[in-house]
Amino acid sequence: MASTPISSSIAGAPTQSLNLAGGLENLRIKADKDPKSAVREAAKQFEQMFTQQLLKQMRDSTMNSDMMENEGTKMGTEMLDSQWASKMSGLPGGLSDVIARQLERQMGIAQGVTAKPATANPMPVDPLHADAPVALPQKAAAAFITAHTDAAAAAEKETGIPAKFMIAQAAHETGWGRKEIKNADGSNSYNLFGMKAGPNWKGATTDITTTEYIGGHARKVTQTFRAYSSFAESFADYASTMKNSPRYAAVVASGADANGFAKGLQKAGYATDPSYAQKLAKMIHMTERVQQTLA
């Protein structure tokens, strides 16, 4: 693969060609665990070199007094230039972004994908507010639906709520299973619906940091959630809550109306997100489309 050098000519100074070919192989070796991060760091270093040379050339082009110049002042000036170059490099939309994209193309790294080290913590900060499940590949969405079809069908018999509505809600709460609530030891709590543990809950619990809307503003808070031994138990507990709590009577009575179900949950205070009903209704329609492909 041919190497495309990045060059800079500064106000008549000799051109510095930063040939990337020699460093690419080293980057491949060093960046096995996190190639995207390695490329970004290399790009930042290139930009820092360029900026430092630019500052030096700007200083050289200005008038200065020979009486004020000595080895000490020159060293101080170079150190100051280095500090400024470091602060100015790596900013969003800067030269390092351009360099990084070129490096990524040459190394075959997918654009826009941030790789994580193998040791990265798999537990998300906020598993209950996954607003990106819409972009999930249909194959993964189909797998999620298939995995929970039986438990959802059993919950439908108990409540009359369509199984697809409950699967869609579980998909929304967990980001199609990608952001499930974990226990302190990293094990799965199997809590698909973000069910909180109130004072009457006698089962296992887990504490996580999540987003709640307080006074219309999103806040990070620590909440105590229910923990189960299986996904089926999570569906069963959800069904019991919907069926036996007067608070959700209108939700159960909404029948097969997706918008009525979603709005009923929000009106009953199931979630504090002011857009919860809209997001859930959209997820229900998406779930229906995926289910059609499975028929």
Number of C-alpha atoms within 10 A of each C-alpha: 6 7 12 14 13 13 11 15 13 15 11 7 11 9 11 15 12 16 13 16 15 10 11 18 12 10 16 15 10 12 16 13 16 15 21 21 16 18 25 19 15 19 23 23 17 19 24 23 17 21 20 22 21 19 19 16 15 12 13 10 10 7 7 10 6 7 6 8 10 9 8 9 11 12 11 11 15 16 13 14 19 19 13 15 21 17 11 15 22 21 12 8 8 13 18 23 19 12 18 22 18 18 23 18 11 16 16 9 16 12 11 9 8 12 16 14 13 10 7 8 10 12 14 16 15 17 21 23 18 19 12 10 17 15 8 12 9 15 10 13 22 16 12 18 22 13 13 18 15 14 18 26 18 16 25 19 12 14 20 18 25 19 20 23 24 25 27 24 23 27 26 28 26 24 23 25 20 18 21 25 30 21 19 12 7 11 9 16 22 22 29 31 23 24 18 16 18 10 6 6 11 9 9 13 18 18 17 20 16 18 20 19 14 11 8 10 11 13 13 13 12 12 14 16 22 25 25 18 12 14 18 19 16 25 27 18 18 19 22 14 15 22 19 11 9 12 16 19 15 17 23 20 15 17 14 14 15 21 17 18 26 24 21 21 22 20 18 14 13 16 16 17 18 14 11 19 22 13 15 25 22 17 24 23 16 15 21 14 12 16 15 8 9 10 5
